[in-house]
């Protein structure tokens, strides 16, 4: 059988040479460059399995030994082992790093027979579906779960800069990428409908014709090969795709660190080679399990008067002034609101601040429940005239406003929820008195994607602070 692992060997060897530390000690004094004749290693089949080869550095000079096993995997140390499931000749390269420099020697290891038991491991079986699954197992982006695609510092454990919301890249080629892993022949088939997804740095490095999809960044024309191979290194839990293949989003690399691999999840991370210090995270699920969850509609009324110690409607504060408590004594206990306790809305010096309620496990049935009502109090002592810093030139208002806005949003869209929101503005309100307001969303009663109510006083996009009050909130017929 052909040595299917040799694909990409020379590229792997170059990566190994470039990425290894020159030595493990703190002694950086230059010595004499060793000669190839001083290097040697022995390759011995293990007692348990002939296809598991024990490699031992026997060089006449000391140094740090790194290995390219010729099967897509690598190792480090004076004694390592390499597994070869398939018969063939494999060129093993040992590079010895010394104080005088690095030298490489190679040796061909011949494997007489296949030993597919070496692939019969939980990781290989989870990735491919097992040897009996001759059609292989197809993975796609876990698009309906938030966090399936993200970016952050490569040293971080999660995508702290940005994580994609559910369906956040629907208008791009990302969700058209399919990767089928087949255990027989460690084969990988990649389907992409002619495009891959990337950002500007990736586009510039990749080249090719690019278009800007609705999801932003770039779809770049890219024709995949008929098939590829893959290498799963279980010692380091890395997955390497052959011939420059990548997981549909171009970051300049074909090697991925496996963070989780189960029957239902493949979660990987890679270090971008086109953006220094950037890491990218990708979560995949089996194609047949990539099903949009059914979220039920509920006509559930909400009411909160802020009198009880435990609130029934717990509003989450987003970028609010944290120095002041939310529940406060009524500043004007006179009609139309004589209650003792109200909600204090303290807008800090943030461009975008609000309070919000998100339904748990359901979407709003707006066919019957579609009106938000509340009593509001706009103090005259706020500064409504001083101009403040704004978020950008798209913000036309730069002073605190005597207004309140209620928005309905789809929380699954995360930071992009504003793009599909419906909002109602009550502006130029009277000051120093309680006012009863109704926000009628019956015009969008057929929408079935909303599950979040946002309340925002003073207008957004500027840093002017202010104090407001509201009470007797309801979401009802």
C-alpha positions as CSV (number, residue, x, y, z in Angstrom):
1,X,0.0,0.0,0.0
2,X,1.2,3.5,-0.7
3,X,2.4,5.6,2.1
4,X,-0.6,7.9,2.3
5,X,0.9,9.9,5.2
6,X,3.8,11.2,3.1
7,X,1.6,14.0,1.7
8,X,2.8,17.3,3.1
9,X,5.9,15.7,4.7
10,X,8.3,18.3,3.5
11,X,6.1,21.2,4.6
12,X,5.7,19.5,8.0
13,X,9.5,19.2,8.3
14,X,10.0,22.8,7.5
15,X,7.4,23.8,10.2
16,X,9.1,21.6,12.7
17,X,12.5,23.2,12.0
18,X,11.0,26.7,12.2
19,X,8.9,26.3,15.4
20,X,11.2,24.3,17.7
21,X,13.1,25.9,20.4
22,X,16.8,25.8,19.7
23,X,17.5,24.2,23.1
24,X,15.8,23.6,26.4
25,X,18.7,24.9,28.6
26,X,19.5,28.5,29.4
27,X,23.0,28.2,28.0
28,X,23.0,30.1,24.7
29,X,26.7,30.2,24.1
30,X,27.6,29.2,20.5
31,X,29.3,25.9,20.1
32,X,30.6,23.9,17.1
33,X,28.1,23.0,14.4
34,X,27.7,19.2,14.6
35,X,28.1,17.1,11.5
36,X,25.5,14.7,10.1
37,X,27.9,11.9,10.7
38,X,27.7,12.5,14.4
39,X,23.9,12.0,14.4
40,X,22.2,8.6,14.6
41,X,19.1,7.0,15.9
42,X,17.7,3.5,16.1
43,X,14.1,2.5,15.1
44,X,12.8,-0.7,16.9
45,X,9.4,-2.3,16.6
46,X,7.7,-2.4,20.0
47,X,7.2,-5.7,21.6
48,X,3.4,-5.3,21.7
49,X,2.8,-4.1,18.1
50,X,5.2,-4.3,15.1
51,X,3.6,-1.1,13.6
52,X,4.5,0.9,16.7
53,X,8.1,2.0,16.3
54,X,10.3,3.0,19.2
55,X,12.8,5.7,18.2
56,X,15.9,6.5,20.2
57,X,18.5,9.2,19.7
58,X,22.0,7.6,19.8
59,X,24.0,10.6,18.5
60,X,27.6,11.2,19.5
61,X,26.7,14.8,20.5
62,X,24.2,16.1,22.9
63,X,21.2,18.3,22.1
64,X,17.5,18.5,21.9
65,X,16.0,15.9,19.5
66,X,12.8,16.7,17.5
67,X,11.2,14.2,15.2
68,X,9.1,14.2,12.0
69,X,7.7,10.6,11.8
70,X,6.9,10.8,8.1
71,X,3.2,10.1,8.9
72,X,2.1,13.6,9.5
73,X,2.9,13.5,13.3
74,X,5.9,14.7,15.2
75,X,7.6,14.4,18.6
76,X,10.3,15.7,20.9
77,X,12.8,14.0,23.2
78,X,15.5,11.4,23.0
79,X,13.0,8.5,23.2
80,X,9.7,8.7,21.4
81,X,7.2,6.3,19.7
82,X,5.5,6.5,16.4
83,X,2.5,4.6,15.1
84,X,2.0,3.4,11.5
85,X,-1.4,1.8,10.8
86,X,-0.6,1.3,7.1
87,X,2.1,-0.7,5.4
88,X,4.7,1.4,3.5
89,X,8.0,3.1,3.7
90,X,8.2,6.2,5.9
91,X,11.1,8.6,6.0
92,X,11.7,9.6,9.7
93,X,13.7,12.8,10.2
94,X,15.5,13.5,13.5
95,X,16.7,17.1,14.0
96,X,19.2,17.7,16.7
97,X,19.4,21.2,18.1
98,X,22.7,22.0,19.8
99,X,24.5,25.2,20.9
100,X,26.3,25.1,17.6
101,X,23.3,24.8,15.4
102,X,20.7,22.2,14.1
103,X,21.4,19.2,11.9
104,X,19.0,16.7,10.5
105,X,19.4,13.0,9.7
106,X,16.8,10.7,8.1
107,X,16.1,7.0,8.0
108,X,13.5,5.0,6.2
109,X,11.2,2.9,8.4
110,X,9.5,0.0,6.5
111,X,6.2,-1.3,7.7
112,X,5.3,-4.7,6.3
113,X,1.6,-5.0,7.0
114,X,-1.4,-2.9,7.8
115,X,-2.5,-2.7,11.5
116,X,-5.9,-1.0,11.5
117,X,-6.3,-1.6,15.2
118,X,-4.1,1.5,15.7
119,X,-7.0,3.5,14.3
120,X,-9.5,1.8,16.6
121,X,-9.3,4.4,19.3
122,X,-12.1,6.6,20.8
123,X,-10.7,9.7,19.1
124,X,-10.4,8.2,15.6
125,X,-13.8,6.6,16.0
126,X,-15.5,9.8,17.1
127,X,-13.9,11.7,14.2
128,X,-14.7,9.2,11.5
129,X,-17.5,7.1,12.7
130,X,-15.2,4.0,12.9
131,X,-13.7,1.6,10.4
132,X,-17.1,0.0,9.6
133,X,-18.5,3.4,8.5
134,X,-17.0,3.3,5.0
135,X,-18.8,6.5,3.9
136,X,-17.2,8.4,6.8
137,X,-18.6,11.0,9.1
138,X,-19.5,14.5,7.9
139,X,-19.0,17.6,10.2
140,X,-20.4,21.1,9.7
141,X,-20.3,24.3,11.7
142,X,-22.6,24.2,14.8
143,X,-24.4,27.2,13.4
144,X,-27.5,27.1,15.7
145,X,-25.4,27.4,18.9
146,X,-23.7,30.6,19.9
147,X,-19.9,30.5,20.0
148,X,-19.4,28.1,17.1
149,X,-16.9,30.5,15.5
150,X,-14.8,33.1,17.3
151,X,-11.6,35.0,17.7
152,X,-9.3,36.1,20.5
153,X,-5.7,36.2,21.6
154,X,-4.1,32.9,20.6
155,X,-2.9,32.3,24.2
156,X,-6.4,32.5,25.6
157,X,-8.6,29.4,26.3
158,X,-11.7,30.9,24.6
159,X,-12.6,33.5,21.9
160,X,-12.6,36.5,24.2
161,X,-12.6,39.2,21.5
162,X,-15.7,38.0,19.7
163,X,-17.9,34.9,19.6
164,X,-20.4,34.3,16.8
165,X,-24.1,34.2,17.8
166,X,-26.4,31.5,16.5
167,X,-26.7,31.8,12.7
168,X,-24.5,34.8,12.9
169,X,-22.8,34.0,9.6
170,X,-25.8,32.8,7.7
171,X,-25.2,35.1,4.7
172,X,-21.8,33.8,4.0
173,X,-20.1,30.6,2.8
174,X,-19.2,29.4,6.3
175,X,-22.2,27.2,6.8
176,X,-21.8,25.6,3.4
177,X,-18.5,24.0,4.4
178,X,-18.7,20.2,4.9
179,X,-15.8,17.9,6.0
180,X,-16.1,14.1,5.8
181,X,-13.5,12.1,7.6
182,X,-13.1,8.5,6.6
183,X,-11.0,6.1,8.7
184,X,-10.0,3.8,5.8
185,X,-7.1,5.5,4.2
186,X,-7.4,8.5,6.7
187,X,-9.2,10.3,3.9
188,X,-10.9,13.6,4.1
189,X,-13.4,15.0,1.6
190,X,-14.1,18.8,1.7
191,X,-17.1,20.3,0.0
192,X,-17.5,24.1,-0.1
193,X,-19.7,25.1,-3.0
194,X,-16.8,27.0,-4.5
195,X,-16.1,29.6,-1.7
196,X,-14.3,29.9,1.6
197,X,-14.8,32.6,4.2
198,X,-12.1,34.9,5.6
199,X,-11.3,38.4,6.8
200,X,-9.3,41.0,5.0
201,X,-5.9,39.7,6.2
202,X,-6.9,36.2,5.0
203,X,-8.2,37.5,1.7
204,X,-5.0,39.3,1.0
205,X,-2.9,36.2,1.8
206,X,-5.2,33.8,0.0
207,X,-5.7,35.8,-3.2
208,X,-8.5,35.0,-5.6
209,X,-11.7,36.6,-6.4
210,X,-13.6,37.9,-3.4
211,X,-17.1,39.1,-2.7
212,X,-18.6,40.8,0.4
213,X,-21.5,38.7,1.7
214,X,-24.3,40.0,3.9
215,X,-22.5,38.6,6.9
216,X,-19.5,40.9,6.4
217,X,-15.8,40.1,5.7
218,X,-15.2,38.1,2.5
219,X,-16.2,35.0,0.6
220,X,-13.3,34.0,-1.7
221,X,-13.5,31.7,-4.6
222,X,-11.7,28.4,-3.8
223,X,-11.8,25.1,-5.6
224,X,-11.2,22.1,-3.3
225,X,-9.4,18.9,-4.4
226,X,-11.2,15.6,-4.9
227,X,-9.9,14.4,-1.6
228,X,-7.3,15.0,1.1
229,X,-5.8,13.0,4.0
230,X,-5.6,13.9,7.6
231,X,-3.3,13.2,10.6
232,X,-4.6,12.8,14.1
233,X,-1.8,13.1,16.6
234,X,-3.4,11.7,19.8
235,X,-0.4,12.5,22.0
236,X,-0.7,16.2,21.3
237,X,-4.3,16.1,20.3
238,X,-3.7,18.0,17.0
239,X,-5.4,17.5,13.7
240,X,-3.5,18.3,10.5
241,X,-5.2,18.4,7.1
242,X,-3.1,17.6,4.0
243,X,-2.3,19.8,0.9
244,X,-3.1,23.1,2.6
245,X,-6.7,22.2,3.4
246,X,-8.4,24.2,6.2
247,X,-11.7,24.3,8.0
248,X,-13.5,26.6,5.6
249,X,-12.3,29.8,7.3
250,X,-8.8,30.8,6.1
251,X,-6.3,31.7,8.8
252,X,-3.2,30.4,7.0
253,X,-2.9,27.1,8.7
254,X,-3.8,23.4,8.3
255,X,-3.1,22.3,11.9
256,X,-5.6,22.6,14.6
257,X,-5.5,21.9,18.3
258,X,-8.4,19.7,19.4
259,X,-10.2,21.1,22.5
260,X,-13.0,18.6,22.5
261,X,-13.7,15.5,20.4
262,X,-16.8,13.4,21.1
263,X,-19.5,11.7,19.0
264,X,-21.4,15.0,18.9
265,X,-18.7,17.7,18.9
266,X,-15.5,18.6,17.3
267,X,-14.1,21.8,18.9
268,X,-10.8,23.1,17.6
269,X,-8.5,26.1,17.8
270,X,-5.8,27.3,15.5
271,X,-3.1,30.0,15.5
272,X,-3.5,32.4,12.6
273,X,-0.4,32.8,10.4
274,X,-1.8,35.9,8.6
275,X,-2.5,37.9,11.8
276,X,0.2,37.8,14.6
277,X,-1.2,36.7,17.9
278,X,-4.7,35.9,16.7
279,X,-6.4,32.6,17.5
280,X,-9.5,31.2,15.9
281,X,-12.0,28.8,17.4
282,X,-14.4,26.5,15.4
283,X,-17.1,24.2,16.7
284,X,-18.5,21.5,14.5
285,X,-21.4,18.9,14.8
286,X,-22.3,15.9,12.7
287,X,-24.2,17.1,9.7
288,X,-27.3,15.1,10.6
289,X,-27.5,16.7,14.0
290,X,-27.2,20.3,12.7
291,X,-30.9,21.0,13.2
292,X,-32.3,24.3,14.2
293,X,-33.9,23.9,17.6
294,X,-37.6,24.5,17.9
295,X,-38.2,27.2,20.4
296,X,-41.9,27.4,21.4
297,X,-44.0,30.5,21.3
298,X,-45.6,31.6,24.5
299,X,-48.2,34.3,25.2
300,X,-46.8,34.9,28.7
301,X,-47.7,38.1,30.5
302,X,-45.1,39.9,32.6
303,X,-45.8,42.3,35.5
304,X,-43.4,44.0,38.0
305,X,-44.2,46.7,40.6
306,X,-40.8,46.5,42.4
307,X,-42.4,46.2,45.8
308,X,-41.4,42.7,46.7
309,X,-37.9,41.7,47.8
310,X,-37.8,39.1,45.1
311,X,-38.6,40.5,41.6
312,X,-40.7,38.5,39.2
313,X,-39.1,40.3,36.2
314,X,-35.4,40.5,36.7
315,X,-34.0,43.2,34.4
316,X,-30.3,42.8,33.5
317,X,-28.3,46.0,33.5
318,X,-26.1,46.6,30.5
319,X,-23.3,49.2,30.9
320,X,-25.3,51.1,33.6
321,X,-23.9,53.1,36.5
322,X,-23.1,50.4,39.0
323,X,-22.7,52.8,42.0
324,X,-26.4,53.1,42.5
325,X,-29.0,50.4,43.5
326,X,-31.7,49.6,41.0
327,X,-34.6,49.6,43.5
328,X,-35.1,53.0,45.0
329,X,-37.7,55.0,47.0
330,X,-40.3,56.7,45.0
331,X,-39.0,60.3,44.4
332,X,-42.6,61.6,44.0
333,X,-45.2,59.4,45.8
334,X,-48.2,61.2,44.4
335,X,-50.8,60.3,41.8
336,X,-50.5,58.6,39.3
337,X,-47.9,56.6,41.3
338,X,-48.1,56.4,45.1
339,X,-46.1,53.2,45.5
340,X,-43.1,53.0,47.9
341,X,-40.5,51.5,45.6
342,X,-39.6,52.1,42.0
343,X,-36.8,51.2,39.6
344,X,-33.9,53.7,39.4
345,X,-32.4,53.9,35.9
346,X,-28.9,55.4,36.2
347,X,-27.3,56.1,32.9
348,X,-23.6,56.3,33.2
349,X,-21.0,57.8,30.9
350,X,-21.3,54.9,28.4
351,X,-22.3,55.2,24.7
352,X,-24.8,52.3,24.9
353,X,-26.6,51.4,28.1
354,X,-29.9,49.9,28.9
355,X,-31.8,47.3,30.9
356,X,-33.2,44.2,29.4
357,X,-35.3,41.1,30.0
358,X,-34.7,37.9,28.1
359,X,-37.3,35.1,28.0
360,X,-36.0,31.8,29.0
361,X,-36.7,28.9,26.7
362,X,-39.4,30.6,24.6
363,X,-40.2,33.3,22.1
364,X,-42.8,36.0,22.6
365,X,-46.2,35.2,21.1
366,X,-47.0,38.7,19.9
367,X,-50.3,37.7,18.4
368,X,-51.9,38.4,21.9
369,X,-49.2,39.7,24.2
370,X,-47.9,42.8,22.4
371,X,-48.1,45.9,24.6
372,X,-45.5,47.2,27.1
373,X,-46.8,49.6,29.7
374,X,-45.0,51.5,32.4
375,X,-45.1,54.7,34.5
376,X,-42.0,56.9,34.0
377,X,-40.6,59.9,35.9
378,X,-38.2,62.2,34.1
379,X,-36.3,64.5,36.6
380,X,-35.7,68.1,35.5
381,X,-32.4,68.2,37.4
382,X,-30.6,66.2,34.7
383,X,-28.4,68.1,32.4
384,X,-30.1,68.0,29.1
385,X,-28.1,70.7,27.3
386,X,-24.4,69.9,27.7
387,X,-23.0,68.2,24.6
388,X,-21.3,64.9,25.2
389,X,-18.9,62.7,23.3
390,X,-20.6,60.4,20.7
391,X,-19.8,56.9,19.5
392,X,-19.4,58.1,15.9
393,X,-20.5,60.4,13.1
394,X,-23.7,58.3,12.6
395,X,-25.0,59.6,16.0
396,X,-27.0,62.7,15.4
397,X,-28.0,63.4,19.1
398,X,-25.2,64.4,21.5
399,X,-27.2,65.5,24.6
400,X,-29.3,63.6,27.1
401,X,-32.9,63.3,26.0
402,X,-36.2,63.4,27.9
403,X,-37.2,60.2,26.4
404,X,-37.6,56.4,26.8
405,X,-37.3,53.7,24.1
406,X,-38.6,50.2,24.3
407,X,-37.2,47.6,21.8
408,X,-38.0,44.0,21.0
409,X,-35.0,42.0,19.9
410,X,-33.9,38.5,19.1
411,X,-31.3,37.6,21.8
412,X,-29.8,34.9,19.7
413,X,-28.2,37.5,17.5
414,X,-26.0,38.8,20.3
415,X,-24.4,42.1,19.4
416,X,-26.2,42.2,16.1
417,X,-29.7,42.1,17.6
418,X,-30.2,45.7,16.7
419,X,-30.3,44.9,13.0
420,X,-33.7,43.1,13.3
421,X,-35.2,44.9,16.2
422,X,-38.4,46.9,16.5
423,X,-38.4,50.0,18.6
424,X,-40.9,52.5,19.8
425,X,-39.7,56.0,21.0
426,X,-41.5,58.2,23.4
427,X,-39.7,61.6,23.2
428,X,-39.9,65.1,24.7
429,X,-41.6,63.9,27.9
430,X,-42.8,66.1,30.7
431,X,-40.5,66.4,33.7
432,X,-41.0,66.0,37.4
433,X,-44.2,64.1,37.2
434,X,-45.3,60.4,36.7
435,X,-46.5,59.7,33.2
436,X,-48.3,56.5,32.1
437,X,-46.9,55.2,28.7
438,X,-48.0,52.4,26.4
439,X,-45.7,50.9,23.7
440,X,-47.9,49.1,21.2
441,X,-46.1,46.4,19.2
442,X,-49.2,45.0,17.5
443,X,-47.9,46.0,14.1
444,X,-45.3,43.2,14.5
445,X,-47.7,40.7,16.0
446,X,-46.7,38.1,13.3
447,X,-43.0,38.1,14.3
448,X,-41.9,34.9,16.0
449,X,-38.2,35.7,16.6
450,X,-38.3,38.1,19.5
451,X,-37.5,37.1,23.1
452,X,-35.9,40.2,24.5
453,X,-37.3,43.5,25.8
454,X,-34.9,46.4,26.0
455,X,-35.7,49.6,27.9
456,X,-33.5,52.6,27.3
457,X,-33.8,56.2,28.7
458,X,-32.0,59.3,27.6
459,X,-31.1,58.1,24.0
460,X,-28.1,56.1,23.0
461,X,-24.7,56.7,21.3
462,X,-23.6,59.5,23.6
463,X,-21.9,59.7,27.0
464,X,-24.2,62.1,28.8
465,X,-25.2,60.6,32.2
466,X,-28.7,60.9,33.7
467,X,-31.1,59.6,36.4
468,X,-34.6,58.3,35.5
469,X,-37.3,56.3,37.2
470,X,-40.0,53.9,36.1
471,X,-42.6,51.6,37.8
472,X,-45.5,49.2,37.3
473,X,-44.0,47.6,34.2
474,X,-46.2,45.1,32.3
475,X,-46.1,43.2,29.1
476,X,-49.6,42.2,28.3
477,X,-52.5,42.3,25.9
